[in-house]
Amino acid sequence: MWIRMTWNDVRIVCHYLGVLVLFSSVLMLIPFATAIVCGEWNVAPRYLLGMGVSLTVGALLRLMRIAPGQLNRQNALIVTGLAWIVLSLVATVPLSMSGHFDTWSDTFFECVSGYTTTGASVASNLNHMSHADNMFRFMMHMVGGLGVIVIALSLGLLSKGASNLYTSEARTDHIVPNVVQTTRFIVRLSAVVITVVFLVLTVCCLIAGMPPLRAGLHSLWLAISGFLTGGFTPSSLSIQYYHSTVLEITLMLTMILGSISFVVYSEVQRGRLRAFFEDLELHTMFLWLIVMTCVMAATLSTTVTFSDLPAMLRRGLFMIVAAFTTTGFQNITSNQMITAFSSGAFLVLAILMAVGGSTGGTSGGIKFLRLGIILKSVLRSIKETIAPDSARVVVTYNHMGRRVLTPSVASEAMTIFVLYVITYAAGALVGVAYGYDATQAMFESIAMTSNGGLSAGLAAPGMPLGLELFYILQMWAGRLEFLTLLALIVKIASSVIPRRTSTK
């Protein structure tokens, strides 16, 4: 039963939000330093202003309560739910003055897309964006992909209520018993993978003839965006801009690594390879990808542009990986995806984004574990139907150990599944209401809610404000996987709506 928020609860929530906003001012030091190093003197003052706003807002929020106070689970949900929006609002300060966004709402959309790792961009003239502004876009991917709370916990910025904050960010698996150690493992592993990928991509870009500074920056940004399944690129042509097969293969491997649960990496590090091969989520992933790849190949073979084997392997396979990891990289244009791809291939990409990657990883969507649990639940129902009345049907599955499929686990998986499907359909109806094609509207809705980022062209500069706001809501809800957002709404509503008083 929900308890109404007290004034003390509000002050505690503001304190923790203030800490996160103050952290965002530190984050802006990186693009500020980039502007100084690259000689972008007209850009640097914008980040000084952004840091000033962040420090002011963060300090005012913290002044609501100097001592942290006890953060219970319900307040942790509110902090996490509001953090993504508050940080996105603060991030609009330097970007709104860049000249690359037609309206403030476009800037806000870009920031939400960055923090939620959706990767859909509405920036105009992206190819000529400053290095500092691009750096900030990818820093938002870094924070959003790892998780705002994960980074804050790993740095020791949040101590009290650590466990509640960790689970409130749609993370349930603990790599080690200590939450702070878990978050530090996630950050360390990500740093190692991003560094290795950065070095490989830098060599690719240098061989392609890029200047060293540009090659290094592009490689860093792509490594961050690839492993954290973000989708932003420094070019309007996305990955097609580089015309490099080696670079595309490297990014495919990087995206797959980013879509796998961090818990699996922990098990492998400990030498428990059996856990990797027996995991229900990975079994579901491989089976799902084999089926969808076969369907994709069959439907692409009917097209003129992608019917030959080299084009099918290079373009089709890359798009499959980009879709199921919900990264959103593209090695074809949005127009080619709509016109040159068959309708079947277009549908396959949408379905892949809708399901997404693994729980505990950096990708979005419904997730393979939930899909596997739902399939196991169906199997249990069939067994119960054909079993004798006296029999007790027990269905188990492997996910970091042997587990029994309980009704509560199956119910939670189905609840999240239904919420995603409803939101997919609602976004499609909003797109249709604004006059867009139904197929493209559904594709775009799935991309926004799953934080997939592949675009059919609806999310673009000049899109209707109502549609843009709904897409922002979808990105936010998808990143929080609904339960945190619904808890936030219920908590606030229960505090605002007057109680009914009974009379005798």
Backbone torsions as a table, in degrees:
resi	resn	phi	psi	omega
1	MET	NA	133.7	-175.4
2	TRP	-78.1	136.3	177.4
3	ILE	-102.0	137.1	-178.6
4	ARG	-66.1	145.1	179.7
5	MET	-69.4	133.4	174.6
6	THR	-94.5	171.0	177.0
7	TRP	-62.4	-33.1	178.4
8	ASN	-67.4	-37.1	176.5
9	ASP	-61.3	-43.8	179.8
10	VAL	-60.4	-43.2	-179.2
11	ARG	-65.4	-39.0	178.6
12	ILE	-65.5	-44.5	178.6
13	VAL	-60.7	-44.2	179.5
14	CYS	-62.2	-37.6	179.5
15	HIS	-60.3	-48.9	-177.2
16	TYR	-69.7	-37.1	174.8
17	LEU	-63.0	-38.6	178.0
18	GLY	-60.1	-40.6	177.8
19	VAL	-60.7	-43.7	-178.8
20	LEU	-67.8	-38.2	177.9
21	VAL	-66.6	-40.5	176.2
22	LEU	-61.3	-37.1	176.8
23	PHE	-63.3	-35.7	179.9
24	SER	-64.7	-26.8	176.5
25	SER	-68.7	-35.0	175.0
26	VAL	-66.8	-38.1	178.9
27	LEU	-59.4	-36.4	-178.5
28	MET	-70.7	-12.4	175.5
29	LEU	-63.5	-30.1	-177.2
30	ILE	-68.4	-51.9	174.9
31	PRO	-64.9	-30.3	176.7
32	PHE	-63.2	-45.5	177.9
33	ALA	-64.3	-37.0	177.5
34	THR	-61.6	-42.3	178.8
35	ALA	-62.3	-40.2	179.6
36	ILE	-66.1	-46.9	-177.9
37	VAL	-64.2	-39.0	-176.9
38	CYS	-87.9	1.9	178.3
39	GLY	70.2	28.0	179.3
40	GLU	-91.9	74.0	-170.9
41	TRP	-69.2	-25.1	178.6
42	ASN	-80.5	-13.9	-179.3
43	VAL	-92.6	-36.8	-175.3
44	ALA	-53.4	-43.5	-179.6
45	PRO	-59.9	-29.1	179.6
46	ARG	-64.5	-35.5	179.5
47	TYR	-79.9	-26.5	170.2
48	LEU	-63.8	-42.6	177.1
49	LEU	-63.5	-44.1	178.9
50	GLY	-59.8	-42.4	177.5
51	MET	-64.0	-38.9	178.5
52	GLY	-62.5	-43.3	178.3
53	VAL	-64.9	-43.4	-179.9
54	SER	-62.1	-44.9	179.9
55	LEU	-63.5	-40.5	-179.3
56	THR	-66.5	-50.6	-179.2
57	VAL	-63.1	-44.6	179.9
58	GLY	-62.1	-42.4	180.0
59	ALA	-65.2	-41.3	179.3
60	LEU	-64.1	-40.3	178.4
61	LEU	-65.9	-40.3	179.7
62	ARG	-68.2	-30.3	179.7
63	LEU	-66.7	-16.5	176.1
64	MET	-60.3	-30.4	176.2
65	ARG	-157.8	114.8	-176.9
66	ILE	-69.8	-49.3	177.7
67	ALA	-77.6	140.1	-175.8
68	PRO	-57.4	-45.0	-177.0
69	GLY	79.9	164.9	-178.6
70	GLN	-79.5	125.2	-178.6
71	LEU	-102.7	105.5	178.6
72	ASN	-81.6	177.1	-173.8
73	ARG	-63.7	-39.6	-178.2
74	GLN	-67.0	-42.3	177.3
75	ASN	-68.0	-32.3	176.7
76	ALA	-63.5	-37.9	177.1
77	LEU	-63.1	-39.7	179.8
78	ILE	-67.4	-43.8	178.9
79	VAL	-59.0	-48.1	-178.5
80	THR	-64.9	-44.8	-178.5
81	GLY	-62.5	-41.9	-178.5
82	LEU	-77.9	-26.1	-174.6
83	ALA	-58.7	-41.2	-176.8
84	TRP	-64.3	-37.4	-179.5
85	ILE	-77.8	-43.7	-178.8
86	VAL	-62.4	-44.8	179.4
87	LEU	-65.1	-35.9	177.7
88	SER	-67.0	-38.7	177.7
89	LEU	-63.2	-44.0	178.7
90	VAL	-64.5	-36.7	-178.0
91	ALA	-67.0	-20.2	-179.6
92	THR	-70.5	-17.9	-175.0
93	VAL	-58.7	-55.2	-179.9
94	PRO	-75.2	-34.4	-175.5
95	LEU	-74.3	-30.8	-178.1
96	SER	-65.2	-20.5	179.4
97	MET	-99.4	11.3	-176.4
98	SER	-79.4	-20.9	-177.4
99	GLY	85.5	4.4	-178.7
100	HIS	-102.5	5.3	-179.5
101	PHE	-130.8	131.9	-175.0
102	ASP	-69.5	-36.2	-177.3
103	THR	-137.2	164.8	176.5
104	TRP	-64.7	-34.8	179.7
105	SER	-64.4	-33.0	175.1
106	ASP	-64.6	-40.0	177.9
107	THR	-63.9	-43.3	178.8
108	PHE	-63.0	-41.4	176.6
109	PHE	-58.7	-45.6	-179.1
110	GLU	-61.6	-41.3	-178.5
111	CYS	-68.9	-42.8	176.6
112	VAL	-63.7	-41.2	177.5
113	SER	-61.7	-36.9	179.0
114	GLY	-69.5	-50.3	-178.1
115	TYR	-67.6	-35.4	179.7
116	THR	-84.3	1.6	-177.7
117	THR	55.0	35.1	173.4
118	THR	-73.9	-46.5	174.8
119	GLY	85.7	3.7	174.6
120	ALA	-79.0	126.5	-174.8
121	SER	-114.5	140.5	175.5
122	VAL	-118.2	19.9	178.2
123	ALA	-73.0	138.3	175.9
124	SER	-95.2	147.8	179.9
125	ASN	53.3	48.1	-175.5
126	LEU	-61.0	-32.8	-177.0
127	ASN	-62.4	-21.5	-178.3
128	HIS	-110.3	18.0	177.0
129	MET	-70.3	145.3	-178.3
130	SER	-64.9	155.9	177.5
131	HIS	-61.0	-38.4	-178.4
132	ALA	-64.9	-44.2	179.6
133	ASP	-65.2	-40.4	176.2
134	ASN	-63.7	-41.6	178.7
135	MET	-59.0	-40.7	179.7
136	PHE	-65.8	-39.3	177.8
137	ARG	-59.0	-42.5	-178.0
138	PHE	-79.8	-24.3	172.0
139	MET	-66.9	-34.7	175.0
140	MET	-63.8	-39.0	174.5
141	HIS	-61.4	-41.9	-178.9
142	MET	-60.1	-49.6	-179.0
143	VAL	-68.1	-43.8	-177.9
144	GLY	-69.5	-38.0	-178.4
145	GLY	-67.8	-45.2	177.1
146	LEU	-74.0	-28.8	-178.0
147	GLY	108.4	128.6	179.6
148	VAL	-55.9	-45.6	-177.3
149	ILE	-70.0	-39.1	-179.6
150	VAL	-59.0	-46.6	-179.5
151	ILE	-66.1	-42.9	-179.8
152	ALA	-62.5	-40.6	178.5
153	LEU	-68.1	-40.7	-178.3
154	SER	-65.4	-28.9	178.9
155	LEU	-88.5	-2.9	179.4
156	GLY	77.7	17.6	-179.5
157	LEU	-75.5	-28.0	179.4
158	LEU	-122.6	124.9	-177.3
159	SER	-117.0	-56.9	-179.5
160	LYS	-70.3	138.2	-179.9
161	GLY	73.3	23.7	-175.8
162	ALA	-59.1	-45.2	-178.3
163	SER	-63.6	-42.6	178.9
164	ASN	-64.0	-40.3	179.0
165	LEU	-66.3	-40.3	-178.1
166	TYR	-62.8	-48.0	-178.8
167	THR	-72.0	-23.8	-179.1
168	SER	-72.2	-13.7	-179.9
169	GLU	-96.9	33.6	177.9
170	ALA	61.4	33.9	175.9
171	ARG	-122.5	126.9	-177.5
172	THR	-118.5	-28.1	-177.1
173	ASP	-84.2	131.3	176.4
174	HIS	-102.7	124.4	-179.5
175	ILE	-71.3	-42.8	173.9
176	VAL	-129.8	160.9	-176.4
177	PRO	-56.6	-34.1	-178.1
178	ASN	-84.9	126.2	-176.5
179	VAL	-64.2	-42.5	-178.5
180	VAL	-63.5	-41.4	176.6
181	GLN	-64.4	-35.3	176.6
182	THR	-61.5	-47.4	-179.1
183	THR	-65.1	-35.2	179.3
184	ARG	-70.1	-34.3	174.5
185	PHE	-62.1	-43.4	179.4
186	ILE	-61.0	-44.9	-179.2
187	VAL	-66.3	-43.2	-179.2
188	ARG	-64.0	-45.6	179.7
189	LEU	-61.4	-43.7	179.3
190	SER	-62.1	-41.1	179.8
191	ALA	-62.2	-40.7	-179.7
192	VAL	-65.4	-49.1	-178.1
193	VAL	-63.1	-45.9	-179.1
194	ILE	-61.7	-38.8	179.1
195	THR	-64.3	-45.3	179.8
196	VAL	-63.1	-46.3	-179.9
197	VAL	-64.3	-39.9	177.3
198	PHE	-56.4	-44.6	-179.3
199	LEU	-65.5	-42.8	179.4
200	VAL	-64.2	-45.6	-178.8
201	LEU	-67.3	-33.8	178.1
202	THR	-61.7	-42.4	176.9
203	VAL	-61.5	-43.5	178.7
204	CYS	-59.4	-44.9	-177.5
205	CYS	-69.9	-36.9	178.5
206	LEU	-67.1	-41.2	177.0
207	ILE	-62.8	-34.7	178.7
208	ALA	-72.2	-8.5	176.0
209	GLY	100.6	12.9	178.3
210	MET	-74.3	146.0	172.1
211	PRO	-60.9	148.3	-174.5
212	PRO	-53.2	-47.1	-178.4
213	LEU	-62.6	-46.7	-179.2
214	ARG	-65.4	-40.1	179.2
215	ALA	-62.7	-43.3	-179.9
216	GLY	-64.6	-44.6	-178.9
217	LEU	-65.9	-47.5	179.5
218	HIS	-60.1	-41.5	-179.0
219	SER	-65.1	-41.9	178.2
220	LEU	-62.6	-46.9	-178.1
221	TRP	-63.6	-42.3	179.9
222	LEU	-68.6	-36.4	178.3
223	ALA	-63.8	-43.5	177.9
224	ILE	-63.7	-49.9	-176.5
225	SER	-65.5	-35.3	-178.4
226	GLY	-71.8	-51.0	-176.4
227	PHE	-70.5	-35.0	-179.6
228	LEU	-91.0	13.3	176.1
229	THR	46.1	48.9	-177.8
230	GLY	-85.9	-63.1	177.2
231	GLY	112.5	-17.8	175.4
232	PHE	-63.9	145.4	170.5
233	THR	-136.2	160.1	178.7
234	PRO	-82.7	8.1	-179.0
235	SER	-131.1	145.8	178.6
236	SER	-69.0	-18.3	178.3
237	LEU	-88.6	4.5	-178.5
238	SER	56.1	-135.9	-174.9
239	ILE	-75.7	-20.0	177.7
240	GLN	-60.0	-23.6	-178.3
241	TYR	-60.0	-30.3	-170.8
242	TYR	-88.6	-21.4	177.9
243	HIS	50.4	46.1	-177.1
244	SER	-131.9	117.9	178.6
245	THR	-68.1	-40.4	179.9
246	VAL	-62.6	-42.4	178.6
247	LEU	-62.4	-41.0	-179.6
248	GLU	-66.5	-40.8	178.7
249	ILE	-64.5	-43.0	178.0
250	THR	-59.5	-43.4	-179.5
251	LEU	-69.6	-33.4	176.2
252	MET	-61.7	-46.5	177.5
253	LEU	-62.4	-39.4	179.7
254	THR	-64.3	-44.2	179.4
255	MET	-62.9	-40.7	179.0
256	ILE	-64.3	-42.6	177.7
257	LEU	-60.2	-39.0	-179.8
258	GLY	-70.3	-24.7	-176.9
259	SER	-85.2	-10.1	-179.6
260	ILE	-87.0	144.2	-177.6
261	SER	-61.5	140.1	176.9
262	PHE	-64.6	-25.3	178.4
263	VAL	-65.4	-37.2	178.2
264	VAL	-62.2	-42.4	177.7
265	TYR	-60.4	-39.0	179.3
266	SER	-63.8	-42.3	179.1
267	GLU	-64.8	-41.7	178.9
268	VAL	-65.0	-40.1	178.6
269	GLN	-60.8	-33.1	179.5
270	ARG	-83.1	1.6	179.2
271	GLY	85.4	10.6	-179.6
272	ARG	-91.8	67.6	-177.6
273	LEU	-65.6	-26.4	-180.0
274	ARG	-61.5	-36.4	178.6
275	ALA	-62.0	-34.0	179.8
276	PHE	-67.2	-45.9	-174.6
277	PHE	-79.2	-18.9	-178.3
278	GLU	-100.9	-2.9	-174.6
279	ASP	-65.6	130.5	-179.6
280	LEU	-60.4	-40.9	-177.1
281	GLU	-63.4	-42.7	180.0
282	LEU	-70.6	-36.4	174.6
283	HIS	-59.5	-46.6	179.6
284	THR	-63.0	-40.8	180.0
285	MET	-60.0	-52.0	-176.9
286	PHE	-64.5	-42.8	178.8
287	LEU	-63.2	-44.4	-179.8
288	TRP	-61.2	-44.4	-177.8
289	LEU	-69.7	-35.7	177.3
290	ILE	-62.6	-46.8	-180.0
291	VAL	-62.8	-48.9	-176.1
292	MET	-69.4	-31.2	176.7
293	THR	-67.7	-40.9	177.3
294	CYS	-63.0	-42.4	178.3
295	VAL	-65.0	-42.0	179.3
296	MET	-62.0	-44.9	179.7
297	ALA	-63.0	-40.7	-179.7
298	ALA	-64.6	-41.3	-177.5
299	THR	-77.1	-30.9	177.0
300	LEU	-71.4	-27.8	-179.8
301	SER	-65.4	-16.2	179.4
302	THR	-88.4	-6.9	-179.7
303	THR	-91.6	163.3	179.4
304	VAL	-84.5	-44.1	-173.6
305	THR	-71.5	-36.9	-172.9
306	PHE	-116.5	22.7	-176.6
307	SER	-80.2	-27.9	179.7
308	ASP	-74.6	151.0	-172.3
309	LEU	-60.4	-46.6	179.7
310	PRO	-58.5	-43.9	179.6
311	ALA	-67.2	-37.1	179.9
312	MET	-65.3	-42.8	-179.6
313	LEU	-68.3	-45.3	-174.6
314	ARG	-73.3	-51.2	-177.0
315	ARG	-78.7	-48.8	-175.3
316	GLY	-65.5	-47.2	-178.0
317	LEU	-65.4	-40.3	178.6
318	PHE	-61.8	-43.0	-179.1
319	MET	-67.4	-34.0	176.3
320	ILE	-62.1	-47.6	-179.7
321	VAL	-64.3	-43.4	179.9
322	ALA	-63.0	-32.7	-178.5
323	ALA	-78.0	-49.6	-174.3
324	PHE	-72.7	-26.1	174.8
325	THR	-82.5	-4.9	-177.0
326	THR	55.6	35.9	176.7
327	THR	-79.6	-49.7	177.6
328	GLY	95.4	5.4	172.0
329	PHE	-62.1	149.4	177.4
330	GLN	-134.7	133.0	170.9
331	ASN	-109.2	16.1	168.5
332	ILE	-135.5	160.8	179.5
333	THR	-78.5	162.2	177.2
334	SER	-62.5	-35.5	178.5
335	ASN	-65.1	-41.1	176.5
336	GLN	-64.3	-38.2	180.0
337	MET	-62.9	-34.3	-178.3
338	ILE	-82.6	-39.4	-172.3
339	THR	-99.8	-50.4	-174.9
340	ALA	-76.9	-36.1	174.6
341	PHE	-67.8	146.5	174.6
342	SER	-73.0	163.6	179.0
343	SER	-63.2	-31.8	178.2
344	GLY	-66.5	-42.3	178.6
345	ALA	-65.2	-39.3	177.6
346	PHE	-60.8	-41.3	179.2
347	LEU	-68.2	-38.8	179.2
348	VAL	-60.3	-44.0	178.7
349	LEU	-60.9	-40.8	179.4
350	ALA	-64.3	-43.1	-179.5
351	ILE	-66.0	-40.2	178.8
352	LEU	-61.5	-44.3	177.5
353	MET	-64.1	-38.3	-177.3
354	ALA	-61.0	-39.5	-179.1
355	VAL	-80.2	-45.2	176.4
356	GLY	81.5	-153.4	-174.1
357	GLY	-110.6	-137.6	-173.6
358	SER	-98.0	151.8	170.7
359	THR	-69.5	147.9	179.6
360	GLY	79.0	0.7	174.7
361	GLY	-102.0	-154.2	-178.6
362	THR	-110.3	-1.1	-178.2
363	SER	-87.2	167.0	-177.9
364	GLY	-107.3	-157.2	178.6
365	GLY	87.0	-174.5	-177.0
366	ILE	-65.4	-36.8	177.2
367	LYS	91.3	145.1	-176.3
368	PHE	-66.9	-34.2	-179.3
369	LEU	-61.8	-44.4	179.1
370	ARG	-65.0	-39.4	178.0
371	LEU	-62.9	-42.8	178.4
372	GLY	-63.9	-40.8	179.3
373	ILE	-65.1	-40.4	178.7
374	ILE	-63.3	-41.8	177.9
375	LEU	-64.4	-41.3	176.4
376	LYS	-63.4	-36.5	178.9
377	SER	-65.5	-39.8	176.1
378	VAL	-62.2	-42.8	178.3
379	LEU	-61.0	-40.9	178.6
380	ARG	-63.2	-40.8	179.5
381	SER	-62.8	-39.2	178.5
382	ILE	-66.0	-43.3	179.1
383	LYS	-62.8	-40.6	179.7
384	GLU	-65.1	-32.8	-179.0
385	THR	-68.9	-40.2	-175.6
386	ILE	-93.7	-8.4	-178.6
387	ALA	-79.1	154.2	175.6
388	PRO	-61.6	157.2	-177.6
389	ASP	-60.5	-31.4	-177.1
390	SER	-83.3	-10.1	-175.8
391	ALA	-78.4	146.7	175.6
392	ARG	-112.3	113.5	-175.6
393	VAL	-88.4	124.1	177.7
394	VAL	-123.5	124.0	178.7
395	VAL	-113.8	129.0	-179.8
396	THR	-117.9	163.5	176.3
397	TYR	-152.1	159.3	179.8
398	ASN	-101.8	122.4	169.8
399	HIS	-154.5	95.9	-173.3
400	MET	56.8	47.7	-178.5
401	GLY	118.5	163.7	179.7
402	ARG	-75.4	129.1	-178.8
403	ARG	-130.9	150.9	176.6
404	VAL	-95.6	132.6	178.5
405	LEU	-77.0	104.8	-179.6
406	THR	-95.2	159.3	177.4
407	PRO	-57.5	-36.0	-178.7
408	SER	-66.5	-39.8	178.1
409	VAL	-64.8	-45.2	179.0
410	ALA	-64.6	-39.4	-179.8
411	SER	-64.6	-42.1	179.6
412	GLU	-64.0	-42.9	178.8
413	ALA	-62.0	-43.2	-179.6
414	MET	-68.5	-35.4	178.3
415	THR	-61.7	-48.2	179.0
416	ILE	-62.7	-41.5	178.8
417	PHE	-58.2	-47.5	-178.3
418	VAL	-65.1	-41.2	179.7
419	LEU	-62.5	-40.7	176.4
420	TYR	-62.4	-47.7	-177.7
421	VAL	-62.1	-42.7	178.9
422	ILE	-61.6	-42.8	-179.4
423	THR	-68.3	-38.5	174.5
424	TYR	-56.3	-48.0	-177.8
425	ALA	-67.0	-40.2	-179.6
426	ALA	-62.8	-43.4	178.2
427	GLY	-63.3	-37.4	177.8
428	ALA	-64.6	-41.0	179.5
429	LEU	-65.3	-37.5	177.0
430	VAL	-64.3	-42.4	177.5
431	GLY	-62.2	-42.5	178.3
432	VAL	-64.4	-38.5	179.2
433	ALA	-62.1	-27.7	177.1
434	TYR	-88.9	7.9	172.3
435	GLY	93.7	10.6	-179.6
436	TYR	-87.6	159.0	177.5
437	ASP	-60.2	139.8	-173.6
438	ALA	-63.3	-41.4	-179.1
439	THR	-64.3	-45.7	179.0
440	GLN	-66.5	-36.6	178.8
441	ALA	-64.5	-40.5	177.6
442	MET	-66.5	-43.2	179.1
443	PHE	-58.7	-46.4	-177.8
444	GLU	-67.6	-37.1	178.9
445	SER	-64.2	-42.4	177.8
446	ILE	-63.9	-41.6	-179.8
447	ALA	-61.9	-40.0	-179.0
448	MET	-71.5	-45.6	-175.3
449	THR	-71.6	-37.1	179.8
450	SER	-83.7	-0.1	-174.4
451	ASN	56.8	37.8	-176.6
452	GLY	-80.7	-42.7	173.0
453	GLY	90.3	-22.1	174.7
454	LEU	-62.1	136.0	-173.1
455	SER	-123.7	138.2	173.7
456	ALA	-91.7	6.8	175.8
457	GLY	103.1	-3.2	-179.2
458	LEU	-76.1	-40.5	177.6
459	ALA	-80.3	94.5	-174.4
460	ALA	-150.5	161.7	176.5
461	PRO	-54.8	135.1	178.9
462	GLY	88.6	5.9	177.5
463	MET	-66.1	154.0	179.8
464	PRO	-55.7	140.3	-176.3
465	LEU	-59.5	-42.4	-179.4
466	GLY	-61.5	-41.4	178.2
467	LEU	-66.7	-40.1	-179.9
468	GLU	-63.0	-43.8	179.5
469	LEU	-65.1	-36.9	178.8
470	PHE	-68.3	-39.2	176.5
471	TYR	-63.3	-37.6	176.5
472	ILE	-61.7	-43.8	177.4
473	LEU	-61.3	-41.3	179.7
474	GLN	-64.4	-44.4	179.1
475	MET	-60.9	-42.6	179.9
476	TRP	-63.8	-48.4	-178.8
477	ALA	-64.7	-41.6	-179.6
478	GLY	-65.1	-39.4	-179.9
479	ARG	-67.3	-33.5	178.9
480	LEU	-88.0	-2.9	-178.6
481	GLU	54.8	36.9	166.9
482	PHE	71.7	-48.2	-172.1
483	LEU	-62.2	-41.9	177.7
484	THR	-64.4	-41.8	179.8
485	LEU	-65.6	-44.2	179.3
486	LEU	-64.4	-38.8	177.3
487	ALA	-62.9	-39.9	177.8
488	LEU	-61.8	-45.1	-178.7
489	ILE	-64.5	-45.0	-179.1
490	VAL	-64.6	-41.1	-178.6
491	LYS	-62.6	-45.9	-179.6
492	ILE	-67.0	-42.8	-178.9
493	ALA	-63.1	-40.1	-179.1
494	SER	-66.7	-22.5	179.1
495	SER	-88.9	-25.4	-176.1
496	VAL	-89.9	-42.4	-177.5
497	ILE	-69.9	127.6	-178.4
498	PRO	-62.7	144.3	176.9
499	ARG	-74.0	148.0	174.2
500	ARG	-83.1	133.1	178.8
501	THR	-101.1	131.5	-179.2
502	SER	-88.4	141.2	178.2
503	THR	-116.5	139.6	-179.6
504	LYS	-102.7	NA	NA
